[in-house]
Amino acid sequence: MKRFSLLFSLVLPILISAQVGINTDSPRSTLDINGNLSVKVVSLTGNGIGNQTNTGTTVDIDDGVYISINPQVQDDTFELPDPSAVPGRVYFIRNVNPTNTVTAKIVTSAGQLFSSGSTTGGANEIFLYENAAANEYLKSIIVISDGVNWTYFFGLL
């Protein structure tokens, strides 16, 4: 009985703190990673329809963390899931079309898309593009679900 009590008293603090450390003996967060992090990468190719917003004509973004999208025609549409179904979900999305001339349209099945720091209303769609002649680029974004809408960040990637 004394051994069980001793073992229990040693294990209980670990269970209460519920912190996991990878490559560290003293985690300071719920998950503390001291090293590199790899996330699931998904490559999505556009369906070649372009300029559509109806369900069934879009390419769904529903898996992975780092999403490489490759639109086949101008405004090929890629759809984020309903943000209320995935609160806290984060996607890194990058237009990887090799010609750098094809625009990808990002839409959401519900809610709206809000630019970080925006004081105006949200949008129904955003575009990932490159216009080198005008020195304009928006090739990569980070989107985060707040449980109602998506907030997107750009210019960081």
C-alpha positions as CSV (number, residue, x, y, z in Angstrom):
1,M,0.0,0.0,0.0
2,K,2.9,2.4,0.8
3,R,4.4,1.8,-2.6
4,F,1.1,2.5,-4.3
5,S,0.7,5.8,-2.3
6,L,4.3,6.8,-3.2
7,L,3.7,6.0,-6.9
8,F,0.4,7.9,-6.9
9,S,1.9,10.9,-5.2
10,L,4.7,11.0,-7.8
11,V,2.3,10.6,-10.8
12,L,-0.5,12.9,-9.6
13,P,1.4,16.2,-10.2
14,I,2.1,15.1,-13.8
15,L,-1.5,14.4,-14.4
16,I,-2.7,17.7,-12.9
17,S,-0.3,19.8,-14.9
18,A,-1.2,18.0,-18.1
19,Q,1.8,19.5,-20.0
20,V,3.6,17.6,-22.6
21,G,7.1,18.4,-23.7
22,I,8.8,17.2,-26.8
23,N,12.6,17.5,-26.6
24,T,12.3,19.3,-23.2
25,D,12.1,18.1,-19.6
26,S,10.3,21.2,-18.4
27,P,7.3,22.1,-20.7
28,R,5.9,25.6,-20.1
29,S,2.7,25.1,-22.2
30,T,0.1,22.4,-22.7
31,L,2.3,21.3,-25.7
32,D,5.9,22.6,-25.7
33,I,8.0,21.6,-28.7
34,N,11.7,22.3,-28.5
35,G,12.6,21.7,-32.1
36,N,11.2,21.7,-35.6
37,L,7.5,21.2,-36.4
38,S,6.2,19.5,-39.5
39,V,2.5,19.8,-40.5
40,K,0.5,17.9,-43.0
41,V,0.9,19.4,-46.5
42,V,-1.9,19.0,-49.0
43,S,-1.8,19.9,-52.7
44,L,-5.0,20.8,-54.4
45,T,-5.4,21.3,-58.1
46,G,-8.2,23.5,-59.4
47,N,-11.1,21.9,-61.3
48,G,-10.7,24.1,-64.3
49,I,-14.2,25.6,-64.1
50,G,-13.2,29.0,-62.6
51,N,-15.3,31.9,-61.5
52,Q,-17.9,29.7,-59.7
53,T,-19.3,29.9,-56.2
54,N,-21.9,27.2,-56.3
55,T,-21.3,24.1,-54.1
56,G,-20.1,21.3,-56.2
57,T,-18.1,23.5,-58.5
58,T,-15.4,24.4,-56.0
59,V,-12.4,22.5,-54.7
60,D,-12.9,21.9,-51.0
61,I,-10.2,22.8,-48.5
62,D,-10.9,20.4,-45.7
63,D,-7.7,18.6,-44.8
64,G,-4.1,19.4,-43.9
65,V,-2.5,22.6,-42.6
66,Y,-0.2,23.8,-45.3
67,I,-2.3,24.0,-48.5
68,S,-0.7,24.3,-51.9
69,I,-3.4,25.3,-54.4
70,N,-2.8,25.2,-58.1
71,P,-5.6,26.9,-60.1
72,Q,-5.9,25.7,-63.7
73,V,-8.0,28.7,-65.0
74,Q,-8.5,32.2,-63.9
75,D,-10.5,32.4,-60.6
76,D,-10.5,28.7,-60.0
77,T,-12.4,28.5,-56.7
78,F,-11.3,26.9,-53.5
79,E,-13.7,26.7,-50.6
80,L,-13.0,26.8,-46.9
81,P,-15.2,24.8,-44.6
82,D,-17.9,26.3,-42.4
83,P,-16.0,28.1,-39.7
84,S,-18.5,27.1,-37.0
85,A,-17.7,23.5,-37.7
86,V,-13.9,24.0,-37.2
87,P,-13.3,26.8,-34.6
88,G,-9.6,27.4,-34.1
89,R,-8.6,25.7,-37.3
90,V,-5.6,27.2,-39.1
91,Y,-4.7,26.9,-42.8
92,F,-1.6,28.2,-44.6
93,I,-2.7,28.6,-48.2
94,R,-0.3,29.4,-51.1
95,N,-1.1,29.8,-54.8
96,V,1.6,27.6,-56.4
97,N,0.6,28.0,-60.1
98,P,3.9,27.7,-61.9
99,T,3.0,30.4,-64.4
100,N,2.4,33.0,-61.7
101,T,-0.4,34.4,-63.8
102,V,-3.5,32.4,-62.7
103,T,-5.6,33.8,-59.9
104,A,-7.1,31.5,-57.3
105,K,-10.4,32.5,-55.6
106,I,-10.9,31.6,-51.9
107,V,-14.4,31.5,-50.6
108,T,-16.1,30.1,-47.5
109,S,-19.1,27.9,-47.2
110,A,-20.5,30.0,-44.4
111,G,-19.5,33.2,-42.6
112,Q,-17.2,35.8,-44.1
113,L,-13.5,36.5,-44.7
114,F,-12.1,39.3,-42.6
115,S,-8.7,40.8,-43.1
116,S,-6.6,41.0,-39.9
117,G,-6.9,44.5,-38.5
118,S,-9.7,45.5,-40.8
119,T,-12.3,47.9,-39.5
120,T,-14.7,47.3,-42.4
121,G,-17.0,44.4,-43.1
122,G,-15.9,41.0,-44.3
123,A,-15.7,39.8,-47.8
124,N,-17.4,36.8,-49.6
125,E,-14.2,36.0,-51.5
126,I,-10.5,36.8,-51.7
127,F,-8.0,36.3,-54.5
128,L,-4.5,34.9,-54.5
129,Y,-2.5,36.4,-57.4
130,E,0.7,37.8,-58.7
131,N,0.8,40.9,-61.0
132,A,4.5,41.5,-61.4
133,A,4.0,44.3,-63.9
134,A,2.2,46.3,-61.3
135,N,4.4,45.0,-58.4
136,E,1.3,43.5,-56.7
137,Y,1.4,40.2,-55.0
138,L,-0.9,38.2,-52.8
139,K,0.3,34.6,-53.2
140,S,0.0,33.4,-49.6
141,I,-2.4,33.8,-46.7
142,I,-3.0,32.3,-43.2
143,V,-6.7,31.8,-42.3
144,I,-8.0,31.2,-38.8
145,S,-11.5,30.2,-37.9
146,D,-13.0,32.1,-34.9
147,G,-16.1,29.8,-34.9
148,V,-18.2,32.3,-36.9
149,N,-15.9,33.7,-39.7
150,W,-12.4,33.4,-41.1
151,T,-9.7,35.9,-40.4
152,Y,-6.9,36.1,-42.9
153,F,-3.4,37.4,-42.6
154,F,-1.1,38.2,-45.5
155,G,2.2,39.8,-46.2
156,L,3.9,37.6,-43.6
157,L,4.8,34.6,-45.8
